[in-house]
Amino acid sequence: MSVTDDAIAKIKAMIISGDLEPGARLPREADLAAQLGVSRNSLREAVRALSLVRILDVRQGDGTYVASLEPKSLLDAMSFLLEFHQDDSVLDILAIRRILEPAATALAARAMPEDQIAHLRTLVEPETSSVTELVTLDLEFHAAIAAASGNKVLASLLESLSLPTMRARIWRGITEERAFERTVAEHRGICDAIAAHDPELAHARALAHVAGVMEWLRRAAG
């Protein structure tokens, strides 16, 4: 478990135990970091991740608060997951990505020049274990592949489909065991297939990558 993941787990434990109730303001950053035994940077990253999935509410100039949710919802994070259960739009978006992303990746494998492949590899290996940093790199990674497809309309469409699923990716990174390592490994495999200029392998690995996110989301929302 990374230090940031540890900070996330400790904040969640405080909410579940009632030490931080819905609507409660978090202690000052320095005090909370000392209480949790983590660095201020790790705490800041944890707060950012939890705010993106609406467990925490960061109010500029005022402080950070626990979102006003029912305790049971906080325990299971069901308020977030039920959004997907009640609205299939994210799964529908991922279903479209499952069709288009492998096609774009296969096109990139045919024509992506070596300098762009070298840049792609820099997006595969994150320098930190931050979930939000990984998701940011994930967006850049897939955007670079789509751009290398040579089809501007396809690249633009995939970019518009990628952003609405960002919160689902962050939540997966927080809640699913070894999701971080799995994503990095899958990105590395896609990059290797592109570097080998193997369209069929690139297509298959991109398809498995998107399908894995869909499978997790169905389990989480079901």
N, C-alpha and C positions, 0 to 999 in steps of 0.2 A: 504494500500500500504506500503511495506517495505521501509526502508531508501535506500536500494540499488535500488529498483524499482523507487523510487523518483529521484535518481541521474540519472538513465537511461533516465527517462522521460524528465528531465531538459536538458541533453545533446542533446537528439533528438530535443527538442524545439529550442535549439540554432542553430542546423543545419537547421531546417525547416525555421526559421526566417531569416537565412542568417548571423547571428552573427558568425557562423562557416561555411565557404564555403568549397566545395569539394577541397581537397588538402591542406586545412589550418592546421596549427599546433596548437594543444591545448595548452593553457597556462600551466605554471608549476603546478604540482600537488597541492602544497599548496595553490597557488593563485586561482586555479579553484575550489578547495574544499571550500574555503572561499566565493568565488563568488556564488556558488550554495547553500551554507548553509548546507553542509554535511560533514561528517568526511572523512579523507583521506582514511581510510579503505573502506568505502562505495563507494567512488569515484573509488578506485582501482578495486573493484569488478565490478562496472558498466562498466569501460573501458574494463576489461577482457571479460565480456559478449558481449559487442558490437564489440569487435575485433574478437571474435569467429564467429560472423555472418557477418563479413566483412564490418561493417559500419565504424569502426575505424581501423587504421593501426598502430600497435605498432612497432616502429623501434628501436631495441636495441641500446642504446648509442646515439640516435638521438632525440627521442621524440615520441609523439603520434599524428597522423594526421587523419583528416577526409578522408575516402577513396575517390578516384577520380571518383565519380558517378555523373550522371545528377541530378540536384536539384529535379525533379519530382520523380526520383527513390529513392532519399533519403527520400522524403516526405512519400512515400508509402512502402518503403523498398522492392520495386518490384524486384530489382536486385537479391535479395536473393530468393524470391519466384518463380521467373521465371525459376530459375535453376531446380526446381521441375516440373514446367509446361512443360518445354522443354524436360526433361529427367525423365522418369517414374521409374528410377532404385530404388530410395528411397522407392516409393510405392511398388515396386516389392519385395524389401527386407522386408518391413513391412508385406507384404502378406505372405511371408515364415515364418516370426516370428509369425504371427497369427496362423499358423498351428502348429509350433513346440513348441512355448512357453507354451501354455496350456497343451500340452502333458508332457513337462518336469515338469511343476508345479504339475500336477496330480501324477507323479512318486515321486516327492519330498514329497508330502503329505502322501504317503504310508510309506515312510522309513526315513524321516528326523529325526535325534535324537534330544533330548531336548536341548543339548548344542548348536547345530547349529541353532535351532529355536530361542534360546535366543540371539544368535549373529544376526540373521536375524532381530529381533525386534530393535536392535540398529541401523540398517540401515534404518528403517522405519521413525524414528523421527529425522529430521535434527535439529542441534543445532542453526542454523542460517536460515535466510530467503533468503539466496543467491541462485539465480537460478543455477549458475554453481556448487555450492556445492550440490544442490539437484540432478542435473544431474549426478554428480560423484557418489553420493550415489545410484542413480537409476541403474547405471551400475553395482555397487557392489552387489546391491540387487538381480538383475536378474542373475548375475553370480553365486551367492551363491545358488540360487534355482536350476539353471542348474546343478551345481556340485553335489547337493544333489539328483539329478535324478538317479545317479548311472551309467549313460551312458556317458563315457568320450567323445565319438564321438559326441553325441548330445550336450554336454556342450561346446565342442570346436567349433562346428558349430554355436551355438547361440552366442558365444562370438564374432566370426568373423562377424556375422550379426548385432550385436548391435552397434559397433563403427561407421559404416557409417551413422547411423541415429542420431548421437549425436548432430549435428548442428540443426537438425529439432526439437529436444527436447528442446534445449536451446531457439530457436526462439519462440517455443510455450510458454515456461515459461515467456518470455518477453512480448509477445503480447496478449495472451489469458487471459481474466479476470478470476481470481481464479484458474488458472492452477496449481499453487503451492499447494494450499489446496486440489484440486481434486486428484492430484498425490499421495499426502501423504495418503489421505483417501483410495484410491484404493490399495496402497501398504499395508496399515493396514488390509484391508479386505482379501487380498491374504494371508498375514501372519497368520491371524486368521484361515483361512480355512486349511492351512498347519498344524498349531498347533492342530487343531481339528482332524487331520488325515482324512479329508474328500476330497478324490480325485475329486469327481464330482463337488463340490463347488469350489475347487481350480482351476479346469479346466475352469469353467464358469467365474470366476472373472478374471483370467489371459486373457481369450479371450476378455472380455469386455474392459480390460485395453489397450491391443494392438489395438483393433478396434477403441477405442476412439482417439488414436493418428492418425490413418489412416483417420478417419472422419474429424478431424481438418485439416490435411494436404491437403485433397481433397478440402475443402472449401477455404483454404488459397491460393492454387495454381490455383483454378478454376476461 
